[in-house]
Amino acid sequence: MAEFSYDLDGDGVATITWDVPGKSMNVMSLEGLELFEALIDRALGDGAVKGVVFTSGKDSFAGGMDLNIIARMKAEAGDNPAKGLFDGLTRIHAMMRKVELAGRDPKTRKGGKPIAAALPGTALGLGLELPLACHRIFAADNPRAKIGLPEIMVGIFPGAGGTTRLSRKLGAMAASPILLEGRLFAPDKAKGAGIVDEVVPAGELLARAKAWVLEAKEADLVKPWDAKGEKIPGGTPYHPAGFMTYVGASAMVNGKTKGVYPAAKALLSAVYEGAQVDIDTALRIEARWFTSILMNPSSEAMIRSLFINKEALEKGARRPDVPDESVRTLGVLGAGMMGAGIAHAAAMAGIRVVLIDQSREAAEKGKSHAEALLQKAVSRRKATPQKMAEVLGRIAPTDDFADLAECDLVVEAVFEDPQVKAEATAKAEAHLPATAIFATNTSTLPITGLAKASRDPAQFIGIHFFSPVDKMMLVEIIKGKQTGDRAVAKALDFVRQIRKTPIVVNDARYFYANRCILPYVDEGVRMVREGVLPALVENAAKLVGMPVGPLQLIDEVSIDLGAKIARATKAAMGDAYPADNTDDVIFWMEEQGRLGRKSSAGFYAYDEKGKRTGLWKGLADRFDATGEQPELTEIQQRLLMAQCLEAVRALEEGVLMDVREGDVASILGWGFAPWSGGVLSWLDMIGAAKAVEICDRLEAAFGARFAAPALLRDLAEKGEGFYARYLPAQAA
């Protein structure tokens, strides 16, 4: 079956239907592009055709372009991949212009055929860029549909004409949140933003589009940028009105990206330069900037981690080969913020939830947390009252463990104490079916030890959610030494059901994510103790792409929790506990009553509303920062290497089992510089030899914690990278 079909009705309207076989959503391939262009040529060359409607045979319209197109363009160009990309892009632009001009005489602007896009549902990326080249866009009133250009989220920008057309259609000011933030809109909001032209009932979509095609006038076929005397909304860069728009946009981009995300700067450059020339020249400018981004290692790494790798993990790349283990009824032990968040996520996915706490009142309070989240969604029109009632109806609060009798998975989210968890495990398993899987939600406690309280360690597993559950996309699944494949499959199927991204790691203290983020926090605190200006530490982190500095992060998590973890780890490790730590600073802050944001006092000062007002001046009194300050690069290398080296050690020790998971988790779990593609991608980007050189210098200056792991040295000696060794296809 072809990706596109063609039908000419009795009224002379040709319908081109996009329906990629075997796919839940349409994505454009090179073969699809060629077929689509051939059908457009057929319609434009047929005298019986009065106009064209372009639609989809699926509930959605399209999810964009198959990114393998980019790889093929580069590969087929041999030694000049940039030329291959640019030539390929200009061919796509030429096809889009063919749609836009629709056979019109270039001088008289007459004789064209109207082309309408009819979107039954979600239209993203190229799935919106194609409609933007059509003469009118109709969208079905589909509440599940999302319309937008999210390319910036994976390190690129709309490069098939979307950047140029949208900025000329709406003006730079109105287009900027759509292009630079990757915002997605429901159909009615997309119409309000000026992205689509009409929103119609789903059952009337095709009929309304065809009716417009038959009634369209010559003037309806001329886009604003093809009309004489085109005036871009808001003005061009050298127009008095437009000048400040572009100055402000540049400041906004640099302020938000700190200069480390090349795609945002390239997008703005394409808009700025393109606004000063005709549409065809502007499209060539867009293609050149897009080519430069596709050749940038940062964008390549972001595409690989945030699109290809993330999608592979969500589709079960690490799932054992066992039958389906989808969850029907979930038990959640503990109705605090974490347990309530898990219950909400499961109920949203259509899973029945039994929410247990020590009292019915406490369990009801946990359900009210889900209710508050749903009320917020309703107020923002992201959910209906009916949807809210359905979700809440799936959560059954109780204090009776006997209510777990029908659960096939239990997630325990009680107090972070081995004894408390052991008691909860025993109480629950006394009522669970023999086949039920038991999962513990813990961020630090080894799973193998907790499994000793279970009746069957093979059916015991760790599922580590990140807080807040409703916002954090990563879920860490931890295998104990005796955890079986069915338990792993159950955990993975559950995480995929609730539409989060799973990674699977082997058991070790702190697992993977916390193991890597704690050294980041420690290094920041250590530098303050050394006399580095706290503001320099925080800003150095942000300037290298970390979402928050280490001091702000520990304030958000809470300082007393850090102190508690330090004491518990020291008690567990005994003499093996590292002497060179930051406990003295953390314990001192705890003694001062500065516990972080929750107490409105931490490394930062806060006003009466809990808003940060700046770094706490008491740090300067306690830690002398009047001496000579280190170079910015040195601080950044310390902060990045503190995280990356733990990731390498985790891979070396077998805790981390897949380099894809290492990268995806580092971005989704703790926000490691997304521009880099993740911890291992960053090391590949700078090269193992350069990484070892940095490690040797840092080790000589600051100690053994920066010693290059044997695995990293081996890669350097052999001229390899992590992807080249472990996933050569991904590296290519």
TINU-698528 format. One line per 2 residues: for each residue z, x, y of C-alpha. Coordinates in Angstrom, 2 decimals. Example, Ala and Ser with C-alpha at 12.3 -4.5 7.8 and 13.67 -1.06 7.14 Angstrom:
BEGIN
7.80/12.30/-4.50; 7.14/13.67/-1.06
END
This chain:
BEGIN
0.00/0.00/0.00; -0.96/1.37/3.47
1.59/1.81/6.26; -0.40/-0.54/8.54
-2.36/-3.71/7.82; -4.94/-5.50/9.95
-5.59/-9.23/10.33; -7.97/-11.03/12.68
-7.24/-14.72/13.23; -9.58/-17.51/14.27
-8.62/-17.18/17.93; -9.79/-13.58/18.08
-6.34/-11.94/18.05; -6.02/-8.91/15.78
-2.55/-8.34/14.39; -1.67/-4.80/13.34
1.45/-4.92/11.15; 3.56/-1.83/10.54
5.25/-1.94/7.13; 5.95/1.39/5.44
6.34/0.78/1.69; 9.64/1.76/0.09
11.45/2.10/3.41; 14.10/-0.22/4.86
12.89/0.75/8.34; 9.50/1.95/9.54
9.13/5.63/10.44; 5.90/7.20/11.63
4.15/9.80/9.50; 1.04/11.83/10.29
-0.94/9.63/7.92; 0.48/6.57/9.64
-0.60/7.84/13.06; -4.15/8.40/11.82
-4.34/4.93/10.26; -2.87/3.25/13.33
-5.41/4.96/15.60; -8.25/3.94/13.27
-7.13/0.31/13.45; -6.89/0.45/17.23
-10.44/1.84/17.33; -11.55/-0.96/15.03
-10.02/-3.64/17.27; -11.35/-2.16/20.49
-14.82/-1.75/19.03; -15.09/-5.26/17.58
-16.64/-7.78/19.98; -14.91/-10.64/18.14
-11.47/-9.26/19.02; -10.05/-10.63/22.28
-6.75/-8.76/22.06; -4.18/-7.12/19.78
-0.59/-7.77/18.75; 1.30/-4.86/17.26
4.30/-5.90/15.13; 6.35/-5.08/12.03
6.55/-6.58/8.58; 10.28/-5.81/8.41
13.37/-7.28/10.11; 13.38/-4.22/12.36
10.44/-2.72/14.25; 10.79/1.05/13.77
13.34/3.84/13.61; 11.12/6.49/15.18
9.09/9.39/13.90; 9.48/11.19/10.60
10.76/14.59/11.73; 8.77/16.20/8.95
5.80/15.72/11.31; 7.28/18.46/13.47
7.68/20.80/10.50; 4.09/20.15/9.37
2.67/20.78/12.83; 4.48/24.11/13.01
3.61/25.13/9.47; -0.07/24.28/9.77
-0.32/26.37/12.97; 0.53/29.57/11.08
1.50/32.40/13.43; 1.42/30.20/16.53
3.75/27.26/15.84; 4.15/26.44/19.53
0.41/25.85/19.86; 0.47/23.71/16.73
3.22/21.57/18.20; 1.57/21.26/21.60
-1.82/20.38/20.12; -0.21/17.82/17.81
1.68/16.24/20.71; -1.39/16.02/22.88
-3.19/14.19/20.06; -0.34/11.67/19.93
-0.47/11.31/23.72; -4.23/10.74/23.56
-3.73/7.98/21.00; -1.06/6.36/23.21
-3.41/6.49/26.20; -6.09/4.84/24.06
-3.69/1.94/23.51; -2.77/1.85/27.19
-6.33/1.94/28.53; -7.49/-0.43/25.77
-11.20/0.21/26.22; -11.08/-0.37/29.97
-13.77/1.17/32.15; -12.02/4.11/33.89
-13.73/3.42/37.25; -13.77/-0.37/37.51
-10.54/-0.81/35.50; -12.18/-3.78/33.79
-13.29/-4.63/30.30; -10.06/-3.80/28.47
-8.39/-5.82/25.74; -4.74/-6.89/26.10
-2.34/-5.29/23.62; 1.17/-6.70/23.13
4.07/-5.34/21.10; 6.19/-7.85/19.19
9.52/-6.36/18.13; 11.39/-8.38/15.47
14.41/-6.06/15.61; 15.57/-2.50/16.20
13.11/-0.23/18.01; 14.18/3.38/18.45
12.48/6.61/19.50; 8.76/6.47/18.77
9.41/2.85/17.79; 9.90/2.18/21.51
7.50/4.78/22.88; 4.55/3.01/21.24
5.46/-0.40/22.74; 5.88/1.26/26.15
2.17/2.11/25.98; 1.32/-1.53/25.27
0.69/-3.99/28.08; 3.61/-6.30/27.34
6.68/-6.02/25.11; 8.15/-9.08/23.40
11.50/-8.72/21.60; 13.02/-11.25/19.21
16.46/-12.56/20.10; 17.96/-10.64/17.18
21.71/-9.98/17.66; 21.60/-7.00/15.27
18.72/-5.27/17.07; 19.16/-2.07/19.05
16.51/-0.87/21.47; 16.47/2.57/23.04
15.54/6.23/23.04; 18.39/8.12/21.33
16.58/11.45/20.86; 18.91/13.31/23.22
21.72/12.75/20.69; 20.05/15.09/18.20
19.05/17.79/20.65; 15.57/16.66/21.69
14.16/14.07/24.12; 11.44/11.39/23.93
8.29/13.50/23.71; 5.59/10.98/22.76
5.28/9.63/26.29; 8.58/7.78/26.44
10.15/10.11/29.00; 7.19/9.86/31.39
6.50/6.14/30.99; 10.09/4.95/31.24
10.88/7.10/34.29; 7.75/5.83/36.04
8.37/2.24/35.00; 12.02/2.09/36.07
12.41/5.07/38.39; 14.48/8.16/37.67
17.80/6.54/38.61; 17.50/3.53/36.30
15.90/5.54/33.49; 18.50/8.31/33.47
21.25/6.57/31.39; 18.61/5.47/28.87
17.05/8.91/28.55; 19.98/11.28/29.20
22.71/9.33/27.39; 20.63/7.82/24.60
22.03/4.36/25.30; 20.99/1.58/22.93
20.60/-2.00/24.11; 20.67/-5.45/22.56
17.40/-7.31/23.31; 18.78/-9.30/26.26
20.31/-6.16/27.77; 17.03/-4.30/27.22
15.25/-7.01/29.20; 17.88/-6.80/31.93
17.34/-3.04/32.10; 13.59/-3.52/32.41
12.75/-1.90/29.07; 11.20/-4.99/27.46
9.37/-7.81/29.22; 10.40/-10.92/27.29
13.07/-11.95/24.77; 12.03/-14.93/22.65
13.38/-16.83/19.63; 12.68/-14.88/16.45
10.65/-17.72/14.95; 8.34/-17.80/17.97
7.85/-14.04/18.35; 4.32/-13.68/17.00
3.09/-16.95/18.48; 4.38/-16.09/21.96
2.83/-12.62/21.83; -0.54/-14.02/20.71
-0.44/-16.69/23.42; 0.08/-14.04/26.07
-2.80/-11.95/24.71; -5.16/-14.93/24.99
-4.01/-15.74/28.54; -3.74/-12.18/29.94
-5.67/-11.36/33.11; -7.43/-8.09/33.98
-4.54/-7.15/36.28; -2.05/-7.50/33.39
-3.77/-4.63/31.62; -3.32/-2.06/34.39
-0.02/-0.19/34.16; 1.64/0.73/37.49
0.86/4.40/36.92; -2.84/3.62/36.48
-3.05/1.45/39.59; -4.30/2.77/42.91
-1.51/3.89/45.23; 1.13/4.02/42.50
4.67/3.96/43.86; 7.42/5.12/41.51
10.58/3.00/41.89; 13.17/4.96/43.86
10.64/7.46/45.14; 9.27/10.83/44.07
11.22/14.11/44.39; 9.96/14.74/47.93
10.30/11.16/49.12; 13.35/10.64/51.39
14.77/8.08/48.95; 13.91/10.01/45.80
15.09/13.42/46.97; 18.81/12.68/46.57
18.20/10.98/43.22; 16.85/14.17/41.70
19.49/16.37/43.36; 22.18/14.07/42.00
20.58/13.93/38.55; 20.49/17.71/38.35
24.17/17.92/39.31; 25.07/15.21/36.81
23.20/16.91/33.96; 24.76/20.30/34.62
28.18/18.75/35.09; 28.04/16.91/31.78
26.28/19.52/29.67; 27.77/22.66/31.27
24.31/24.14/30.85; 24.51/24.50/27.06
22.25/21.60/26.03; 18.63/22.65/26.66
17.12/19.23/25.93; 18.80/17.53/28.88
17.57/20.16/31.33; 14.06/20.06/29.85
13.95/16.26/30.05; 14.94/16.31/33.72
12.35/19.01/34.41; 9.64/16.91/32.75
10.58/13.88/34.86; 10.85/15.90/38.09
7.55/17.72/37.66; 5.74/14.73/36.17
6.63/12.47/39.09; 4.54/14.63/41.42
1.24/14.34/39.53; -1.00/11.75/37.87
0.00/10.20/34.55; -2.28/12.33/32.36
-1.03/15.56/33.89; 2.54/14.27/33.62
2.06/13.67/29.90; 0.83/17.25/29.44
3.92/18.47/31.31; 6.11/16.36/29.02
4.35/17.79/25.96; 4.91/21.37/27.18
8.61/20.81/27.81; 8.97/19.01/24.48
7.27/21.90/22.69; 9.66/24.36/24.33
12.60/22.29/23.08; 11.24/22.03/19.56
10.92/25.82/19.52; 14.49/26.27/20.78
16.92/27.28/17.98; 19.60/25.01/19.47
17.43/21.91/19.11; 16.32/22.94/15.62
19.96/23.33/14.57; 20.99/20.00/16.11
18.14/18.15/14.41; 19.03/19.73/11.08
22.76/18.96/11.29; 22.91/15.68/13.20
19.85/14.07/11.67; 18.65/15.61/8.42
21.98/16.83/6.99; 24.01/13.90/8.25
21.55/11.41/6.81; 21.49/13.23/3.46
25.30/13.13/3.18; 25.41/9.46/4.12
22.83/8.69/1.42; 24.95/10.35/-1.26
23.66/13.91/-1.49; 27.01/15.01/-2.94
27.67/11.96/-5.13; 28.33/12.50/-8.87
25.87/10.83/-11.23; 28.01/7.83/-12.24
27.36/4.06/-11.95; 27.90/2.17/-8.69
31.52/2.21/-7.50; 31.28/-0.04/-4.43
34.66/-1.38/-3.36; 35.32/-5.10/-3.72
39.00/-5.34/-2.81; 40.85/-2.59/-0.96
44.58/-2.08/-0.83; 46.00/-0.26/2.19
49.59/1.00/2.01; 51.11/1.38/5.46
50.14/-0.80/8.42; 50.63/1.78/11.16
47.78/2.87/13.43; 46.00/4.76/10.65
46.42/2.11/7.95; 45.52/-0.69/10.35
42.42/1.24/11.43; 41.31/1.70/7.82
41.87/-2.01/7.14; 39.79/-2.94/10.18
36.91/-0.63/9.17; 36.86/-2.04/5.63
37.02/-5.66/6.74; 34.17/-5.03/9.18
32.11/-3.86/6.18; 32.77/-7.12/4.32
35.51/-5.77/2.03; 38.58/-7.88/1.28
41.75/-5.98/2.30; 45.36/-6.27/1.15
47.47/-4.64/3.90; 50.99/-3.75/2.76
54.02/-2.56/4.68; 57.78/-2.64/4.17
58.03/-6.05/5.81; 55.63/-8.93/6.34
56.23/-8.58/10.08; 55.11/-4.92/10.04
52.02/-5.84/8.01; 51.15/-8.62/10.47
51.50/-6.12/13.30; 48.95/-3.91/11.57
46.54/-6.86/11.36; 47.06/-7.50/15.07
45.69/-3.99/15.71; 42.44/-5.06/14.07
42.53/-8.27/16.08; 42.85/-6.31/19.33
39.83/-4.17/18.42; 37.81/-7.28/17.62
38.85/-9.03/20.83; 37.66/-6.01/22.76
34.32/-6.16/20.93; 33.99/-9.88/21.72
34.78/-9.28/25.41; 31.99/-6.70/25.49
29.61/-9.03/23.62; 29.41/-6.64/20.69
30.80/-9.32/18.37; 31.04/-13.11/18.34
34.23/-15.18/17.95; 32.83/-16.30/14.58
32.43/-12.67/13.47; 35.99/-11.94/14.62
37.35/-14.84/12.58; 35.40/-13.73/9.49
36.70/-10.15/9.71; 40.31/-11.15/10.29
40.04/-13.61/7.40; 39.40/-10.68/5.05
42.71/-8.94/5.91; 45.71/-10.24/3.99
49.01/-8.80/5.32; 51.90/-8.70/2.82
55.05/-6.87/1.78; 54.57/-7.60/-1.93
53.01/-4.82/-4.05; 52.11/-7.43/-6.68
49.32/-8.54/-4.32; 47.44/-5.35/-5.25
46.62/-6.75/-8.70; 42.91/-7.23/-7.92
42.33/-4.03/-5.93; 39.83/-1.51/-7.28
40.73/1.09/-4.62; 43.97/1.76/-2.78
44.28/3.99/0.28; 47.84/5.08/0.96
48.55/5.79/4.64; 52.33/6.04/4.78
54.52/8.66/6.45; 53.36/12.29/5.98
56.13/13.19/3.54; 55.60/14.00/-0.17
58.59/11.96/-1.32; 57.64/8.87/0.68
54.08/9.12/-0.61; 55.29/9.53/-4.21
57.40/6.37/-3.96; 54.49/4.39/-2.51
52.19/5.67/-5.27; 54.57/4.57/-8.04
55.14/1.12/-6.51; 51.44/0.48/-6.10
50.31/1.75/-9.49; 52.82/-0.51/-11.21
50.60/-3.44/-10.21; 47.12/-1.93/-10.03
44.44/-2.45/-12.71; 44.10/0.52/-15.07
40.67/1.33/-13.64; 41.75/1.34/-9.98
41.35/4.54/-7.96; 44.26/5.70/-5.83
43.56/7.61/-2.63; 46.01/9.26/-0.28
45.24/9.63/3.41; 46.80/12.93/4.44
45.76/15.61/6.89; 47.77/18.55/5.53
49.49/17.91/2.18; 47.71/19.35/-0.91
46.27/16.60/-3.10; 47.05/18.28/-6.41
50.76/18.21/-5.62; 50.71/14.56/-4.51
48.78/13.62/-7.68; 51.83/14.50/-9.79
53.31/11.14/-8.79; 50.27/9.31/-10.19
49.94/7.80/-13.64; 46.47/9.35/-13.92
45.60/12.39/-11.72; 41.93/11.99/-12.69
41.92/8.75/-10.70; 43.82/10.23/-7.74
41.93/11.58/-4.72; 42.40/12.41/-1.06
40.59/10.45/1.66; 41.34/11.97/5.06
40.44/9.69/7.96; 40.44/11.02/11.51
42.15/9.18/14.34; 41.23/6.78/15.83
39.52/5.40/12.74; 37.27/2.99/14.65
35.73/5.84/16.69; 35.75/8.90/14.43
32.73/9.05/12.11; 33.85/11.79/9.71
35.84/11.17/6.53; 37.00/14.12/4.44
37.21/13.45/0.67; 39.43/15.93/-1.15
39.28/16.63/-4.88; 42.53/17.61/-6.54
42.39/19.99/-9.50; 42.30/17.05/-11.93
40.31/14.53/-9.86; 37.46/13.05/-11.90
33.87/12.25/-10.95; 34.45/8.49/-10.88
37.17/8.89/-8.26; 34.82/11.02/-6.15
32.04/8.45/-6.50; 34.44/5.64/-5.58
35.57/7.46/-2.45; 31.99/8.28/-1.43
30.76/4.73/-2.02; 33.66/3.36/0.02
33.01/5.71/2.94; 29.33/4.82/2.88
30.21/1.11/2.78; 32.19/1.43/6.01
29.29/3.38/7.55; 31.00/6.69/8.10
29.89/10.19/7.17; 31.62/11.75/4.13
32.11/15.33/3.06; 33.65/16.40/-0.26
35.90/19.47/-0.41; 38.21/21.06/-2.92
41.97/20.98/-2.52; 43.74/23.52/-0.30
46.33/23.33/2.46; 44.75/21.76/5.57
41.57/21.11/3.49; 38.55/22.00/5.66
38.57/20.35/9.10; 42.19/20.99/10.03
41.98/24.47/8.56; 39.28/25.29/11.10
40.57/23.47/14.17; 44.14/24.80/14.02
43.02/28.41/14.67; 41.15/27.17/17.76
44.30/25.61/19.17; 46.38/28.64/18.17
43.96/31.05/19.83; 44.09/29.10/23.08
47.89/29.04/23.08; 47.99/32.72/22.09
45.86/33.65/25.10; 48.19/31.78/27.45
51.09/33.72/25.94; 49.13/36.94/26.52
48.81/36.15/30.22; 45.32/34.64/30.36
45.05/31.95/33.02; 45.31/28.54/31.29
42.45/27.21/33.45; 40.26/30.11/32.31
41.00/29.31/28.67; 40.20/25.61/29.09
37.04/26.07/31.12; 35.76/28.86/28.87
35.94/26.40/25.97; 34.09/23.67/27.85
31.43/26.08/29.12; 30.57/27.04/25.55
30.23/23.41/24.49; 33.64/22.38/23.16
34.40/18.79/24.25; 37.97/19.66/25.25
39.89/22.87/25.70; 42.52/23.92/23.13
45.45/23.07/25.42; 44.15/19.58/26.14
43.49/19.06/22.44; 47.05/19.85/21.44
48.30/17.55/24.21; 46.15/14.74/22.78
47.31/15.32/19.21; 50.94/15.82/20.33
52.94/19.01/20.57; 55.82/17.82/18.39
53.34/17.13/15.57; 52.17/20.73/15.90
55.79/21.86/15.68; 56.36/19.67/12.62
53.27/21.05/10.86; 54.36/24.60/11.65
57.82/24.05/10.14; 56.43/22.33/7.03
53.83/25.06/6.50; 56.42/27.81/6.92
58.71/26.12/4.40; 55.85/25.78/1.90
54.41/29.29/2.34; 57.64/31.25/2.66
56.99/34.99/3.08; 53.24/34.38/3.09
53.49/32.53/6.40; 51.65/34.57/9.07
53.97/36.36/11.45; 51.42/36.46/14.28
51.53/32.79/15.21; 52.17/30.67/18.28
55.26/28.85/17.04; 57.43/30.29/19.81
55.27/28.65/22.49; 55.04/25.32/20.67
58.76/25.21/19.93; 59.54/26.10/23.56
57.32/23.27/24.81; 59.07/20.92/22.38
62.46/22.01/23.72; 61.28/21.28/27.25
60.50/17.72/26.16; 56.84/18.30/26.86
55.32/16.60/23.81; 51.82/15.99/25.15
50.01/12.95/26.50; 52.30/10.50/24.71
55.25/11.74/26.78; 53.12/12.24/29.92
54.13/15.89/29.85; 52.56/18.79/27.98
50.36/21.73/28.81; 48.98/19.32/31.39
50.83/17.29/34.02; 50.24/13.53/34.13
50.69/10.77/36.68; 52.61/7.54/36.11
49.52/5.97/34.47; 49.17/8.81/31.97
46.16/10.38/33.68; 45.90/14.18/33.66
46.49/15.66/37.12; 46.00/19.32/36.20
47.58/22.07/34.14; 51.37/22.16/34.23
52.53/24.72/36.77; 55.51/25.61/34.58
53.16/27.59/32.33; 52.66/30.13/35.12
56.43/30.54/35.50; 56.93/31.11/31.78
53.83/33.23/31.07; 52.76/35.78/33.66
49.03/35.38/34.38; 48.84/37.66/37.41
47.32/40.58/35.52; 43.67/41.47/35.05
41.80/38.66/33.32; 39.42/39.11/30.37
35.69/38.46/30.54; 34.55/34.88/29.99
32.40/35.90/27.01; 35.35/37.53/25.26
37.43/34.35/25.56; 34.57/32.24/24.26
33.95/34.54/21.32; 37.63/34.42/20.38
37.67/30.62/20.51; 34.45/30.19/18.52
35.12/32.91/15.95; 38.61/31.55/15.29
36.93/28.42/13.96; 33.84/29.92/12.35
35.66/32.56/10.32; 37.90/29.91/8.76
34.79/27.97/7.79; 33.32/31.08/6.15
36.59/31.72/4.28; 36.64/28.08/3.14
33.10/28.50/1.77; 33.98/31.85/0.22
37.01/30.35/-1.54; 35.16/27.28/-2.80
37.09/24.80/-0.66; 33.86/24.03/1.20
31.06/23.51/-1.31; 28.02/22.77/0.83
26.88/24.43/4.07; 25.54/21.08/5.29
29.01/19.59/5.06; 30.47/22.57/6.89
28.18/22.01/9.87; 28.23/18.21/10.01
32.02/18.08/9.66; 32.54/20.68/12.38
30.65/18.53/14.89; 31.84/15.06/13.83
35.37/16.09/12.87; 36.53/18.24/15.76
33.55/18.54/18.10; 32.51/22.14/17.50
29.84/22.94/20.15; 27.24/20.36/19.05
24.42/22.33/20.72; 24.89/24.99/18.01
24.36/22.69/15.04; 27.83/23.53/13.71
29.95/26.51/12.71; 27.62/27.99/10.10
24.48/27.20/12.07; 25.93/29.10/15.05
26.52/32.15/12.88; 22.96/31.84/11.56
21.70/31.47/15.13; 23.26/34.71/16.37
22.66/36.41/13.02; 25.18/37.68/10.48
24.83/41.27/11.72; 25.69/40.26/15.29
28.57/38.11/14.03; 30.03/41.08/12.11
29.69/43.25/15.19; 31.66/40.69/17.24
34.28/40.43/14.49; 34.76/44.19/14.32
35.27/44.38/18.07; 37.71/41.45/18.13
39.60/42.75/15.10; 40.10/46.14/16.77
41.40/44.49/19.93; 43.35/41.49/18.62
44.15/41.92/14.94; 43.22/41.13/11.37
42.67/37.42/11.93; 39.21/38.37/13.22
38.30/40.51/10.20; 34.81/39.63/8.99
34.98/37.96/5.54; 33.22/39.76/2.70
30.66/36.94/2.48; 29.65/37.40/6.12
29.33/41.17/5.67; 27.20/40.67/2.58
24.85/38.35/4.47; 24.60/40.92/7.27
23.81/43.76/4.86; 21.07/41.73/3.13
19.62/40.25/6.32; 20.32/36.69/5.18
21.84/33.58/6.72; 23.96/30.80/5.24
21.04/28.36/5.01; 18.65/31.03/3.78
21.02/31.81/0.92; 22.43/28.41/0.01
19.72/25.98/1.16; 16.44/27.85/1.63
14.47/24.62/2.04; 16.72/23.61/4.94
16.35/27.03/6.51; 12.58/26.66/6.44
END
